[in-house]
Amino acid sequence: MKATLLIIFAIILTGFTSTVSADESTDSSKFDFMIEPMHVDETHWIIHEPLDWSSDGKSILFRVWVELDSGQSSTSLVLISPEGMVQKELVFSGSQITGVDHAQIAPTNDMIHILDNGKMYRYILATDEIVQLNTENYNVLFFDYYVYSEDEFGNYSIVYSVENRDFYPEDLTTKFSLLIMSEVVGLDTKSTPSEFFSNIENHKFQFSPDGKKILFMKTINTGTDLINRVPAYIEAQDFGPHIIPNVYLNCADDLKWSPNNEIIVYLDKSCGRGERSGLMGLASIDGFNEKLIPPLEDFVNPYPRAFVVSPDGFDIVYVTNEELIGDSADFYKLTLAKPIPEFSIIAMLILFFSALPLLILRKQLVIR
């Protein structure tokens, strides 16, 4: 048995020596990455945060602050390439849109959906046409796309969160519901929404790329003055929720799925310790947690404030608190030597390395 395990060990180690070594600790970063400051050649607006990355990988949607002649500023949206080239600034003049609470690029990459003051709009990129969607007078809080097939991006619906009119304050899981609506341009612009999920405790959520899991932040009451906030997910046809172990997120609420549906990327802040505290990390749904970018005092780059992940898992684009740090970059692009989906391979190897001595010892005890 010992010889067999060692052979398996050798085979796995040979195949993945470029990814991880047996003597590496789970406390140190196993990711090689490069961070590049990106500069955008524009003057009349300031990048505030990235909101979405197109499914074809060509465009990143940024929320920006537009400087007006009056000296004030308004909110708008701009599509920028990962290399920092401006592709399109959305035009809201003459429309009902006065701000942007949330926005995403449709899976088909031909339109932007925008949430403003509880209402949802469709923005056609080719024509700049803006159409308000039928949300049945609900005050929409957040939305995401429910894609039925990873290979057919046109087959999707919009799911949005609303606050339940009657909920039990002692049971946070009853606070919000998710409604679903079709979005087929020219066919059913007034599609009637229907209930998708009756009870969820956070209005912000995200579907995994395969549409089988819903990620959200869950609050756990410890019975003391401390309240833990942890990532959790609900699986399709599953009552859940499933808590992702070993990840406690304090004041953060920024979570993203990786392309392989098994890893989350998260930001965390240390509550009350200033904007320079916190980290960006990766965690598998079974609780293997890895710090990616350490706090500012341990790293030369500023702490990320908001981020998006590329469809292939190789890049993470993020912005920092420029006004606090005096940062001159418009945004940063972090490029990994290995894409995020391979993190699950690293996790399995480390678990294997950790369990190997126990397996060998157990076998020796049985022989004796």
C-alpha positions, 0 to 999 in steps of 0.5 A: 500500500505504501509503495502504491501511494508513493507511485501515485504521489510521484505521478501527480507530482510529475504532472504538476511540479510547475504548479505547486511543490510538496513543501509549500505551505497553505499559508503562503501564496502559490500564485505567480501573478503580474500587476499592471497599472492601466491608464485611459486617455480621457479627461471628462470622466473619472473611473469609479468601479468595474461592473462586468466583463463581457462574455467574449472577453473584449470589453469591461463595463465601468461606472464613471463619474462625469464632470459637468460644466456646473462643477458637479458630476453625474454617473454614466457607463463606459466600455473599455478594453482590457488594454485601456482603450475606450470603446463606447460611452453610453448616452443617457441624455433625454432618457429616464436614467439619471444614475446607475445603481447596477449594470451588466453586459448581456451574455450576447454582448449586444446590450447593457442592462441598467438598474436605476432607482429601482427600475430596469432598462435595456440599452442597445449598444448598436443604436443607443436605444433605451427601453424600460423593462416591465418589473411589475412596479417592484422596487428592484434591488439587484439583478443577474443573468440566469444563463441556461447553457454555457455554450449558448449565451443567447439562451438566458433570462434576467433574475432580480431581487425584491424585498418581501412585503411580509417577512419575519425580522427574526428570520433573515432568509425571508427578507428577499425574493428573486423574480425571473423575466425573459428578455427577447428583444422585439418579441416580449419587451413586456414579459411578465416576471414570475417567482424564481426563488422565494426566500434569500437573505441578501439582495446581492447575488450572482449565478455561477457561469453554468447557472446551477449555483447562486452565490450570496453573503450570509449572516451568522449569529454567533450568540455574542455581539459578534456577527459573522458574514460568510459566503454561501450558495444555493444549488439548483433543486436544493434547499441549501444554503451551503456555507463556504467554510473558512472564509469570514468577510467582515464588512465586504460584500463583493463576491464573484464566481470563477469560470469553473463554477467551483471557486469564488474570488472575494474582497474583504475589509477589516471593519473600522480599520480604514480603507487600506486594510483587507485583502483579495482572496480565492476560496473553493466551495469546500473551504480551501482558502488562499490569500491572493493580494495581501494588505497594503503594508505587505505589498507595494500595490494599493488594496483593491476596492472593486473588481471583475474577473475575465471569462477565461480566469487569467485576469482580474481588473480592479480599482483602488481608493485613488483619492486616499492613496494618490494613485495615478492609475485608472485601474489595475490588471492582475494577470495570473500565470495560471488561470483561476480554474487550476486553483482547484487542482492546487487545492487537491494536491495540497490535500493529497500531500497533507493526507499522505503521511496519515494514510501511510501511518494508518496502513503501518498500524493495520499491518502491526 
